[in-house]
Amino acid sequence: MHNRPRRKWLPYVIVLGIVVAIALAGYWLAKRTQYAQMAQFMQMRGRPPGGGSRSSAAGARAGMAGMFQAPPMPVGTATAVVGDIKITLNGLGTVTPLRNVTVGAQVAGQLLSVKFEEGQMIEQGDLLAEIDPRPYQAALEQAQGALARDQATLANAKTDLVRYQTLFEQDSIARQQLDSQKALVHQYEGTLSADQGAVAAAKVNLVYTKITAPISGRVGLRAVDPGNNVATGTAIVTITKLKPVNVLFTIPEDSLPAVLKRMRAGNKLPVDAWDRGIKNKLADGVLVSLDNTIDANTGTLKAKAEFANDDESLFANQFVNVRVLLDTLHGATVIPTAALQHAANGLFVYVVNPADQTVSQRLVTTGPTEGERVAISDGVKPGEIVVTDGIDKLREGSVVELPATDAATDAGAPAHAAAPAAHGRSTSANGTTQTQPANAKPAQEKKQ
């Protein structure tokens, strides 16, 4: 008697059937949950006037269709405005004082005192320090004594010369004796001149014991303390003249014709000095001169601007960013530079359609740029809304979430139906807008 063959496939069929049954049950529960949520949503929203079960069902179907669409993406926006754009040349500069003098000792000796405070503003001729004057006072007296002695000797020699001349006329002495006396007088006159020079030198050295300021300006840190012996040339302090002050910077050689044209016309080109981060303007000045040679290695030309620096905001050797104003473009369409995006065929922006809150890519032609603002010569019109934040997730036709209006809109009316100026944005001077958080609810939902 033969054994029946075992059905090895039967357990697999049973397991597969159980899995399919579980999947169908899960799908049915998910659909039921979705319909329940949709019904609750429609109940919260309320039925439109005159609507019945058919309109409710249509609304439910529309709501279900909307649930499978991508949710609106919150973005930051800005409104294109009409404004002025300054055409500027940007460069890197270094503050250079008009005069920078190192004051040193002109005679050797012990430094008795220092008469200035570090960082003090001083005037030309102010006393800065004093060296022990006693050795130089003694040298002056010694020179004056030698001068007095030689003056007496010269006077006696001149008296003898007069006598010799009388005796020679009387033929009482030889001519050689008269000539010797004349030579002796000339010798004493030379000695007297040397003595007078020694007295003058001693007086100068005595004056040098008092160190005075050769220019007006700000003193730095002192290099030597009182009590030390200083030699001739020992540095005492450095004085920097900061009112006015110069800034040396470079401009590209391609911009040189425009600069020369303005300067030859007699125009003073305004120059602004900014800090390292280009966030704070430090001072206003004018362009005063250009170098006579272009650097062949860098293709730039050195330029010098002068600043009054009355508030002493600029210090010697300070690094600054320089902006030279060449011209001003009036009545341009201006948007933030954050709205610009790069593509293979050029620059583009995302423009928001207020009717359906969708975005579209639009190629633009840009003009001059000023800070975070750029002029648009083609592609965007004043009043249009461009996207400035959240651009990475956008595509052509993407739905975006605009900020809710501050005032309540009509029941059932979308938030974008209000005027563009009331979209909950605060427009700044450069046309940028500040949006509300992405989770802000429409006014009609708040009313519920």
C-alpha positions, 0 to 999 in steps of 0.5 A, a space after each residue: 500500500 503506497 503512502 500519500 504524498 505530503 503537501 509541503 506547500 500547504 503551510 506557505 499558502 496558509 501563512 500567505 493568506 494570513 499576511 494578505 488578510 492582515 494587510 487588507 484589514 490595516 488598509 481598511 482601518 487606515 481608510 476609515 481613520 482618514 474618513 473620520 479625520 476628514 469628517 471631523 475637519 469638515 465639522 470644525 470648518 462648518 458647512 457652506 450656506 445652502 449646502 447639503 449632503 452632496 456638497 458635504 461629500 464633495 467637500 470631503 472628497 476635495 479635502 481627501 484629495 488635498 491630504 495627498 498633496 504636498 503641504 505648503 512650504 513656509 518661506 521668507 519673502 521680499 517685495 521688489 521696490 524702486 530705490 537708488 543703488 550706489 555704484 561703489 568701488 570696494 577696496 582694502 585699506 590701511 590707516 596712515 598718519 600724516 606724520 609719525 615722529 619718534 622723539 629721542 634724546 639729542 644729548 646723553 645724560 640721566 633722564 630726570 622726569 617725563 612730563 606726559 601721560 601715555 596716550 595723551 593729546 599734545 601740542 607742538 612745543 609741549 615739554 615731554 621729558 627732561 635730561 639732567 642739565 647740570 653738565 651742559 650748564 657747566 660746559 656753557 659757562 666754561 665756553 663763555 669764560 674762554 670767550 671772555 678771555 680771548 676777547 680780552 686778548 684780542 683787544 690787547 693785540 689790537 691796541 698793540 697793533 695801533 702802537 706799532 702802526 704809529 711807530 712804523 710811521 715814525 720809522 722806529 720799528 721794522 715792517 716785519 714787527 708790524 706784520 707779525 702784530 697784524 697776524 697775531 690780531 687775525 689769529 686772536 680773531 679766529 680764536 674768538 670765533 671758535 669760542 663763540 661757536 663753542 658757546 652757541 653749541 653749549 647753549 644748544 646742548 643745554 636746550 636739548 636737555 628739555 625734550 619738547 614735542 616737534 608736532 601735535 598729535 597723540 603720544 604712545 607708550 613711553 620707551 624709557 622710564 625716568 632715572 635711566 641714563 640715555 644716549 644720543 638717539 635713544 627713543 623716548 616716545 612716538 607721536 602720531 598725527 591723527 587729525 587729519 589722517 590718510 587711508 592708503 588702499 588699492 583700486 582695480 586698473 579696470 576702474 581707473 578710467 571712471 575714477 580719472 573722469 570724475 577727478 578731472 571734472 573737478 569732483 571730490 569722490 566721497 570715500 567711506 571707511 568701514 570696519 573689518 566686518 563691513 558692519 559699522 561705518 567709521 568715517 567719511 572722507 574724500 579721495 585726494 590722490 592716485 599713485 603714478 604707476 599700476 602694480 603689474 603683479 596685482 593690476 591695481 593702483 594705489 590711492 590715498 583718501 583723507 579723513 578729518 577724523 575729528 572723533 579719532 575713530 581711525 588709528 594708525 595702521 588700522 585695517 579698514 574696508 574702503 568704499 569709493 562712491 562713483 555714481 548713483 543709479 536712481 529709480 532702479 528695481 531693487 531686491 535682496 541679493 538673497 533672492 538670487 539663485 544660479 542656474 546653467 542659463 544664468 541667474 533666476 529668482 522665485 516669484 510668488 503668485 499671490 492668487 494661488 500661492 505658487 512660485 515660478 522661476 524667472 530669469 533676471 538681469 542684474 545691475 550694480 550691487 550695494 551691500 545686500 541689495 541688487 538692482 534688477 534691470 529685467 525679469 522682476 517688476 516693482 511690487 512683485 514678491 520674491 522668495 528670499 528664504 527656504 529656496 532650496 526646497 522649491 521647484 517650479 509651481 511649488 505651493 508656499 505658505 505666505 504669512 497670515 494677515 494681521 486683520 481678520 479676513 472674510 469667512 472662508 476667504 484665503 489669507 492671500 486674498 487680502 492686499 499684498 501690503 497686509 500679508 503680515 510682512 514688515 518691509 524694511 528700507 532695502 525691501 526685505 520682509 519679516 515673516 511670521 512663524 510657519 505654524 501661524 493659523 489663518 484668521 478664520 481658524 482662530 475665530 473658531 
